[in-house]
Amino acid sequence: MTRLKPCPIDLGFRFQRSVDTRHQTSKLCSVVHFCRLQNKMGKKRKHTEVEVPAAKKDETAPERPKRTLLGWKDKPENTQDSTTTTGFRNREKVLVTCSRRINYRYRHLMLNLVSILPHCKKDNKVESKATKGATLNELVELKSCSSCLFFECRKHKDLYLWMSKCPNGPSVKFLVNAVHTMEELKLTGNHLKGSRPLLTFSSNFDKDPHWKLLKEMITQIFGTPKEHRKSKPYHDHVFVFSIVDDHIWFRNYQISCPHTGADKIDRGGLEKMTLIEVGPRFCLNPIKIFGGSFGGPTLYENPFYVSPNQIRSLEKRQKAGKYAMKVKAKTRRKMHEMTNPLEADEFADMWKE
């Protein structure tokens, strides 16, 4: 077998004849394939510089997207620049729950509040023990809520309402009196379920610091956030909170304006609007304000608060006093009869014979 000697030819090599033609043919094919690949690779094209006309700035104001009840209509994408920051959005969610052994009337009151607060979540009953604070804080965190309304019933008679901002506080404990539910009142007012309420407060809320704190907590808990997914984007009822005799009285009214379907209501036509009560009704007597959630340092304590147990004990004492007065009257009557006996009647034994 003879070896190939390189020689300068057009393809870069010079081949000599050999005995083994198969080996030479394979070598030649590989060289031809390499040359074809180089021929396919042409020279790079020169890039021609073309001047691109500058884009003209659109000085016209962008058209404002139309808004409907279901959201924005034909809203363009990326309307805001990346430099602009989004504003504050109220994401308030309230957990509403109660303790075990609650009365039917108090349970109906809780369900009425759930129906008029579209941003609340209802949960199962919680055992009212010493560790209820930690349990409720954990439950609020699991439900992704920021506030809590806890109805605690004791002795099947007394209803206490805990209003708390979780998990850092503050929290307030109320005694609930004068409870009247929607089913019990049967009032003529009626508003759409899920609509946002207007909150009105009496001027007494701006006098003392503890009333200001209660006003802010009530505003955050009872006020439905704007554009909430379960709420309607308009107002048709009013929540009224007024202070009378150091008690907070709650009322719910429907905003009614008589008009036909074709006529439109004039803006600011308050003389045509009337308020019709819907319900429920209840009265809140503040007991204590705590710095934490369901406990903590006491920020305020009501000096005029009297517990229901003390009221019942006083009533029992009054009833016991009436019985004692009756017993004393009987003993005085007996003593009077003994000291002042009747004289003997001479005709008393006349008909015995």
MIMAR-980666 format. One record per residue (C-alpha): residue in one letter; y negated, z, x. Coordinates in Angstrom, 1 decimal. Example, Ala and Ser with C-alpha at 12.3 -4.5 7.8 and 13.67 -1.06 7.14 Angstrom:
BEGIN
+---+--------+--------+--------+
: r :     yy :     zz :     xx :
+---+--------+--------+--------+
: a :    4.5 :    7.8 :   12.3 :
: s :    1.1 :    7.1 :   13.7 :
+---+--------+--------+--------+
END
This chain:
BEGIN
+---+--------+--------+--------+
: r :     yy :     zz :     xx :
+---+--------+--------+--------+
: m :    0.0 :    0.0 :    0.0 :
: t :   -3.3 :   -1.1 :    1.5 :
: r :   -6.5 :    0.9 :    1.2 :
: l :   -9.8 :   -0.5 :   -0.2 :
: k :  -12.7 :   -0.8 :    2.1 :
: p :  -16.2 :   -0.6 :    0.7 :
: c :  -18.4 :   -3.6 :    1.2 :
: p :  -21.9 :   -4.5 :   -0.1 :
: i :  -21.7 :   -6.8 :   -3.1 :
: d :  -23.6 :   -7.1 :   -6.4 :
: l :  -21.7 :   -4.3 :   -8.0 :
: g :  -22.1 :   -2.0 :   -5.0 :
: f :  -18.5 :   -2.3 :   -3.7 :
: r :  -16.3 :   -4.9 :   -2.1 :
: f :  -12.7 :   -5.1 :   -3.1 :
: q :   -9.9 :   -6.4 :   -1.0 :
: r :   -6.7 :   -7.8 :   -2.3 :
: s :   -3.8 :   -5.5 :   -2.4 :
: v :   -0.2 :   -5.4 :   -3.4 :
: d :   -0.7 :   -3.0 :   -6.3 :
: t :   -2.8 :   -5.0 :   -8.7 :
: r :   -2.6 :   -2.4 :  -11.5 :
: h :   -4.4 :    0.2 :   -9.4 :
: q :   -7.1 :   -2.3 :   -8.5 :
: t :   -7.6 :   -3.3 :  -12.1 :
: s :   -8.1 :    0.3 :  -13.2 :
: k :  -10.6 :    0.9 :  -10.5 :
: l :  -12.5 :   -2.2 :  -11.4 :
: c :  -12.6 :   -1.3 :  -15.1 :
: s :  -14.1 :    2.1 :  -14.3 :
: v :  -16.9 :    0.5 :  -12.2 :
: v :  -17.7 :   -2.1 :  -14.9 :
: h :  -17.9 :    0.6 :  -17.5 :
: f :  -20.4 :    2.6 :  -15.3 :
: c :  -22.6 :   -0.5 :  -14.9 :
: r :  -22.7 :   -1.1 :  -18.6 :
: l :  -23.8 :    2.4 :  -19.2 :
: q :  -26.7 :    2.0 :  -16.7 :
: n :  -27.7 :   -1.4 :  -18.3 :
: k :  -27.9 :    0.3 :  -21.7 :
: m :  -30.3 :    2.9 :  -20.4 :
: g :  -33.6 :    1.0 :  -20.4 :
: k :  -36.9 :    2.1 :  -19.0 :
: k :  -39.1 :    4.6 :  -20.8 :
: r :  -41.7 :    3.3 :  -23.1 :
: k :  -45.3 :    4.0 :  -22.3 :
: h :  -47.0 :    6.2 :  -24.9 :
: t :  -50.1 :    4.7 :  -26.3 :
: e :  -52.9 :    7.1 :  -27.0 :
: v :  -54.0 :    6.8 :  -30.6 :
: e :  -57.0 :    8.7 :  -31.8 :
: v :  -56.2 :   10.6 :  -35.0 :
: p :  -59.2 :   10.9 :  -37.4 :
: a :  -60.2 :   14.6 :  -38.0 :
: a :  -59.3 :   16.0 :  -41.3 :
: k :  -62.2 :   16.5 :  -43.6 :
: k :  -62.7 :   20.0 :  -44.9 :
: d :  -62.5 :   20.3 :  -48.7 :
: e :  -65.7 :   22.1 :  -49.7 :
: t :  -64.8 :   22.2 :  -53.4 :
: a :  -63.7 :   25.6 :  -54.8 :
: p :  -60.0 :   25.8 :  -55.6 :
: e :  -59.2 :   25.7 :  -59.3 :
: r :  -58.3 :   29.1 :  -60.7 :
: p :  -54.7 :   29.3 :  -62.0 :
: k :  -54.2 :   29.9 :  -65.6 :
: r :  -52.6 :   33.2 :  -66.7 :
: t :  -50.2 :   33.7 :  -69.5 :
: l :  -48.3 :   36.7 :  -70.9 :
: l :  -45.3 :   35.8 :  -68.7 :
: g :  -47.3 :   35.5 :  -65.5 :
: w :  -49.3 :   32.8 :  -63.7 :
: k :  -49.2 :   29.2 :  -64.9 :
: d :  -49.1 :   26.4 :  -62.3 :
: k :  -49.9 :   28.9 :  -59.5 :
: p :  -50.2 :   27.1 :  -56.1 :
: e :  -48.2 :   28.5 :  -53.3 :
: n :  -49.7 :   30.1 :  -50.2 :
: t :  -53.1 :   30.6 :  -51.9 :
: q :  -53.9 :   33.6 :  -49.8 :
: d :  -54.4 :   33.4 :  -46.0 :
: s :  -52.2 :   35.4 :  -43.7 :
: t :  -55.1 :   37.5 :  -42.6 :
: t :  -55.8 :   38.8 :  -46.1 :
: t :  -54.1 :   42.1 :  -46.9 :
: t :  -52.6 :   42.9 :  -50.3 :
: g :  -54.3 :   45.6 :  -52.4 :
: f :  -52.8 :   48.8 :  -53.8 :
: r :  -50.2 :   48.4 :  -56.5 :
: n :  -49.2 :   51.2 :  -58.7 :
: r :  -45.5 :   51.7 :  -58.7 :
: e :  -45.3 :   54.9 :  -60.6 :
: k :  -41.9 :   55.7 :  -62.1 :
: v :  -41.2 :   58.9 :  -64.1 :
: l :  -37.8 :   60.5 :  -64.5 :
: v :  -37.4 :   62.3 :  -67.9 :
: t :  -34.5 :   64.7 :  -68.3 :
: c :  -33.7 :   68.0 :  -70.0 :
: s :  -31.5 :   71.1 :  -69.5 :
: r :  -28.3 :   71.9 :  -71.3 :
: r :  -28.2 :   73.8 :  -74.6 :
: i :  -31.5 :   72.2 :  -75.8 :
: n :  -32.5 :   72.3 :  -79.4 :
: y :  -32.3 :   69.1 :  -81.6 :
: r :  -36.1 :   69.2 :  -82.3 :
: y :  -36.9 :   69.4 :  -78.6 :
: r :  -34.4 :   66.6 :  -77.8 :
: h :  -36.1 :   64.4 :  -80.4 :
: l :  -39.5 :   65.2 :  -78.7 :
: m :  -38.1 :   64.1 :  -75.4 :
: l :  -36.8 :   60.8 :  -76.9 :
: n :  -40.2 :   60.2 :  -78.5 :
: l :  -41.9 :   60.5 :  -75.1 :
: v :  -39.3 :   58.1 :  -73.6 :
: s :  -40.1 :   55.5 :  -76.3 :
: i :  -43.9 :   55.6 :  -75.7 :
: l :  -43.6 :   55.6 :  -71.8 :
: p :  -42.2 :   52.2 :  -70.7 :
: h :  -42.3 :   53.2 :  -67.0 :
: c :  -39.9 :   56.2 :  -67.4 :
: k :  -36.2 :   56.5 :  -66.8 :
: k :  -34.0 :   58.8 :  -68.8 :
: d :  -31.1 :   60.7 :  -67.2 :
: n :  -28.3 :   63.1 :  -68.2 :
: k :  -28.8 :   66.8 :  -68.8 :
: v :  -29.2 :   69.1 :  -65.8 :
: e :  -28.0 :   72.7 :  -65.5 :
: s :  -31.0 :   75.0 :  -65.5 :
: k :  -30.2 :   77.4 :  -62.6 :
: a :  -32.0 :   78.8 :  -59.6 :
: t :  -31.2 :   75.6 :  -57.6 :
: k :  -32.5 :   73.2 :  -60.2 :
: g :  -35.5 :   72.3 :  -58.0 :
: a :  -33.4 :   70.9 :  -55.2 :
: t :  -31.1 :   69.1 :  -57.7 :
: l :  -34.0 :   67.5 :  -59.5 :
: n :  -35.7 :   66.4 :  -56.3 :
: e :  -32.5 :   64.7 :  -55.1 :
: l :  -32.0 :   63.1 :  -58.5 :
: v :  -35.6 :   61.7 :  -58.5 :
: e :  -35.0 :   60.2 :  -55.1 :
: l :  -31.7 :   58.6 :  -56.2 :
: k :  -33.5 :   57.1 :  -59.2 :
: s :  -36.3 :   55.7 :  -57.0 :
: c :  -38.9 :   57.7 :  -59.0 :
: s :  -42.1 :   59.4 :  -57.9 :
: s :  -42.6 :   61.9 :  -60.8 :
: c :  -40.5 :   64.0 :  -63.1 :
: l :  -40.8 :   65.5 :  -66.6 :
: f :  -38.1 :   68.2 :  -67.1 :
: f :  -37.6 :   69.9 :  -70.5 :
: e :  -36.1 :   73.3 :  -70.0 :
: c :  -34.9 :   75.2 :  -73.1 :
: r :  -34.1 :   78.9 :  -73.1 :
: k :  -32.4 :   81.0 :  -75.8 :
: h :  -32.4 :   77.9 :  -78.0 :
: k :  -36.0 :   78.9 :  -79.0 :
: d :  -38.4 :   78.5 :  -76.1 :
: l :  -39.2 :   75.1 :  -74.6 :
: y :  -40.8 :   74.8 :  -71.1 :
: l :  -42.0 :   71.5 :  -69.6 :
: w :  -42.0 :   71.0 :  -65.8 :
: m :  -44.4 :   68.2 :  -64.7 :
: s :  -43.9 :   67.5 :  -61.0 :
: k :  -44.9 :   65.0 :  -58.3 :
: c :  -41.9 :   64.5 :  -56.1 :
: p :  -41.0 :   65.3 :  -53.4 :
: n :  -44.1 :   67.0 :  -52.0 :
: g :  -45.7 :   68.4 :  -55.2 :
: p :  -47.7 :   69.7 :  -56.8 :
: s :  -45.9 :   70.8 :  -60.0 :
: v :  -46.9 :   72.6 :  -63.2 :
: k :  -45.0 :   74.7 :  -65.7 :
: f :  -46.0 :   74.6 :  -69.3 :
: l :  -44.9 :   76.4 :  -72.5 :
: v :  -44.6 :   73.9 :  -75.3 :
: n :  -45.7 :   75.0 :  -78.7 :
: a :  -46.4 :   73.4 :  -82.1 :
: v :  -43.8 :   70.6 :  -81.7 :
: h :  -43.8 :   67.9 :  -84.3 :
: t :  -41.8 :   64.7 :  -83.7 :
: m :  -42.3 :   61.2 :  -85.1 :
: e :  -39.4 :   61.5 :  -87.5 :
: e :  -40.7 :   64.8 :  -88.9 :
: l :  -44.3 :   63.7 :  -89.4 :
: k :  -43.7 :   60.2 :  -91.0 :
: l :  -47.2 :   59.1 :  -90.3 :
: t :  -48.5 :   55.6 :  -91.2 :
: g :  -49.5 :   54.6 :  -87.7 :
: n :  -47.4 :   52.2 :  -85.7 :
: h :  -48.0 :   50.4 :  -82.4 :
: l :  -46.0 :   47.9 :  -80.3 :
: k :  -43.3 :   49.4 :  -78.1 :
: g :  -44.1 :   48.9 :  -74.4 :
: s :  -47.8 :   48.4 :  -74.7 :
: r :  -50.1 :   50.2 :  -72.3 :
: p :  -52.0 :   53.3 :  -73.6 :
: l :  -55.6 :   54.3 :  -73.1 :
: l :  -56.0 :   57.9 :  -71.8 :
: t :  -58.9 :   60.0 :  -73.1 :
: f :  -59.7 :   63.5 :  -72.0 :
: s :  -62.1 :   66.1 :  -73.4 :
: s :  -65.1 :   67.2 :  -71.3 :
: n :  -63.5 :   70.5 :  -70.6 :
: f :  -61.2 :   68.9 :  -68.0 :
: d :  -64.2 :   68.6 :  -65.6 :
: k :  -65.2 :   72.3 :  -65.6 :
: d :  -62.6 :   74.1 :  -63.5 :
: p :  -60.6 :   72.9 :  -60.4 :
: h :  -57.2 :   73.6 :  -62.1 :
: w :  -58.1 :   71.4 :  -65.1 :
: k :  -59.2 :   68.6 :  -62.8 :
: l :  -55.8 :   68.8 :  -61.0 :
: l :  -54.0 :   68.7 :  -64.4 :
: k :  -56.1 :   65.7 :  -65.5 :
: e :  -55.2 :   63.8 :  -62.4 :
: m :  -51.5 :   64.6 :  -62.8 :
: i :  -51.5 :   63.6 :  -66.5 :
: t :  -53.3 :   60.3 :  -65.6 :
: q :  -50.7 :   59.4 :  -63.0 :
: i :  -47.6 :   60.4 :  -65.1 :
: f :  -48.7 :   59.2 :  -68.6 :
: g :  -50.6 :   56.1 :  -67.5 :
: t :  -48.5 :   53.0 :  -67.5 :
: p :  -48.9 :   50.9 :  -64.3 :
: k :  -50.5 :   47.5 :  -64.6 :
: e :  -48.2 :   44.5 :  -64.8 :
: h :  -45.1 :   46.7 :  -65.1 :
: r :  -42.1 :   44.7 :  -66.0 :
: k :  -41.3 :   46.6 :  -69.2 :
: s :  -44.9 :   46.9 :  -70.4 :
: k :  -47.1 :   44.6 :  -72.4 :
: p :  -50.4 :   43.5 :  -70.8 :
: y :  -52.7 :   44.9 :  -73.5 :
: h :  -53.7 :   48.2 :  -75.1 :
: d :  -53.1 :   49.0 :  -78.8 :
: h :  -52.9 :   52.9 :  -78.8 :
: v :  -54.6 :   55.9 :  -77.3 :
: f :  -53.3 :   59.1 :  -75.8 :
: v :  -55.7 :   62.0 :  -76.5 :
: f :  -55.7 :   65.2 :  -74.4 :
: s :  -58.1 :   67.9 :  -75.5 :
: i :  -58.5 :   71.5 :  -74.4 :
: v :  -58.8 :   74.1 :  -77.2 :
: d :  -58.3 :   77.9 :  -76.5 :
: d :  -57.0 :   77.1 :  -72.9 :
: h :  -54.3 :   74.9 :  -74.4 :
: i :  -53.8 :   71.2 :  -74.0 :
: w :  -53.3 :   69.4 :  -77.3 :
: f :  -51.7 :   66.0 :  -77.3 :
: r :  -52.2 :   63.3 :  -80.0 :
: n :  -51.2 :   59.6 :  -80.1 :
: y :  -53.3 :   57.2 :  -82.2 :
: q :  -52.9 :   53.5 :  -83.0 :
: i :  -56.0 :   51.3 :  -82.6 :
: s :  -56.3 :   49.4 :  -85.9 :
: c :  -58.8 :   46.6 :  -86.8 :
: p :  -58.4 :   44.9 :  -90.2 :
: h :  -58.7 :   41.1 :  -89.9 :
: t :  -57.0 :   38.0 :  -91.0 :
: g :  -54.9 :   35.8 :  -88.8 :
: a :  -57.5 :   33.1 :  -88.4 :
: d :  -60.4 :   35.4 :  -87.6 :
: k :  -61.0 :   36.7 :  -84.1 :
: i :  -62.1 :   40.2 :  -83.3 :
: d :  -65.6 :   40.3 :  -81.7 :
: r :  -65.7 :   42.0 :  -78.4 :
: g :  -67.3 :   45.4 :  -78.7 :
: g :  -66.9 :   45.6 :  -82.5 :
: l :  -66.0 :   49.3 :  -82.5 :
: e :  -67.4 :   49.8 :  -86.0 :
: k :  -64.5 :   47.8 :  -87.4 :
: m :  -61.8 :   49.7 :  -85.4 :
: t :  -60.1 :   52.8 :  -86.7 :
: l :  -57.5 :   55.2 :  -85.3 :
: i :  -54.3 :   55.9 :  -87.1 :
: e :  -52.1 :   58.7 :  -85.9 :
: v :  -48.6 :   57.8 :  -84.8 :
: g :  -47.1 :   61.0 :  -83.2 :
: p :  -45.6 :   63.0 :  -81.7 :
: r :  -47.7 :   66.2 :  -81.6 :
: f :  -47.3 :   69.1 :  -79.2 :
: c :  -49.3 :   71.8 :  -77.4 :
: l :  -49.1 :   72.7 :  -73.7 :
: n :  -49.9 :   76.2 :  -72.5 :
: p :  -50.2 :   76.1 :  -68.7 :
: i :  -48.3 :   79.0 :  -67.0 :
: k :  -48.5 :   78.3 :  -63.2 :
: i :  -49.4 :   75.5 :  -60.8 :
: f :  -47.2 :   75.4 :  -57.7 :
: g :  -48.0 :   73.6 :  -54.4 :
: g :  -44.6 :   72.1 :  -54.0 :
: s :  -42.2 :   70.3 :  -56.2 :
: f :  -40.5 :   72.7 :  -58.7 :
: g :  -41.7 :   75.7 :  -56.6 :
: g :  -43.7 :   76.6 :  -53.6 :
: p :  -46.9 :   78.6 :  -53.2 :
: t :  -48.7 :   79.5 :  -56.4 :
: l :  -52.1 :   77.6 :  -56.7 :
: y :  -53.1 :   78.9 :  -60.1 :
: e :  -51.7 :   81.5 :  -62.6 :
: n :  -52.9 :   81.7 :  -66.2 :
: p :  -54.2 :   85.3 :  -66.8 :
: f :  -54.1 :   84.8 :  -70.6 :
: y :  -50.4 :   83.8 :  -70.7 :
: v :  -48.1 :   86.0 :  -72.7 :
: s :  -44.4 :   85.2 :  -72.6 :
: p :  -42.4 :   84.6 :  -75.9 :
: n :  -40.2 :   87.5 :  -75.0 :
: q :  -43.1 :   89.9 :  -75.0 :
: i :  -44.3 :   88.5 :  -78.4 :
: r :  -40.9 :   89.0 :  -80.0 :
: s :  -40.7 :   92.5 :  -78.6 :
: l :  -44.1 :   93.3 :  -80.1 :
: e :  -43.0 :   92.0 :  -83.4 :
: k :  -39.9 :   94.1 :  -83.3 :
: r :  -41.9 :   97.2 :  -82.5 :
: q :  -44.2 :   96.4 :  -85.5 :
: k :  -41.2 :   96.1 :  -87.7 :
: a :  -39.7 :   99.3 :  -86.3 :
: g :  -43.1 :  101.0 :  -86.9 :
: k :  -42.9 :  100.1 :  -90.6 :
: y :  -39.5 :  101.7 :  -90.9 :
: a :  -40.6 :  104.8 :  -89.1 :
: m :  -43.6 :  105.0 :  -91.4 :
: k :  -41.2 :  104.8 :  -94.4 :
: v :  -39.1 :  107.6 :  -93.0 :
: k :  -42.1 :  109.8 :  -92.4 :
: a :  -43.4 :  109.2 :  -95.9 :
: k :  -40.0 :  110.3 :  -97.4 :
: t :  -40.0 :  113.5 :  -95.3 :
: r :  -43.6 :  114.2 :  -96.3 :
: r :  -42.7 :  113.8 : -100.0 :
: k :  -39.8 :  116.2 :  -99.7 :
: m :  -42.0 :  118.8 :  -98.0 :
: h :  -44.6 :  118.4 : -100.7 :
: e :  -42.0 :  118.9 : -103.4 :
: m :  -40.7 :  122.1 : -101.7 :
: t :  -44.1 :  123.6 : -101.2 :
: n :  -45.3 :  122.7 : -104.7 :
: p :  -42.4 :  123.4 : -107.1 :
: l :  -42.8 :  122.6 : -110.8 :
: e :  -43.2 :  125.5 : -113.3 :
: a :  -40.3 :  126.4 : -115.6 :
: d :  -40.5 :  124.8 : -119.0 :
: e :  -39.7 :  127.1 : -121.9 :
: f :  -38.5 :  124.2 : -124.1 :
: a :  -36.2 :  122.7 : -121.4 :
: d :  -33.0 :  124.4 : -122.8 :
: m :  -33.8 :  124.0 : -126.5 :
: w :  -31.3 :  121.1 : -127.3 :
: k :  -28.5 :  122.3 : -125.1 :
: e :  -27.0 :  124.5 : -127.7 :
+---+--------+--------+--------+
END
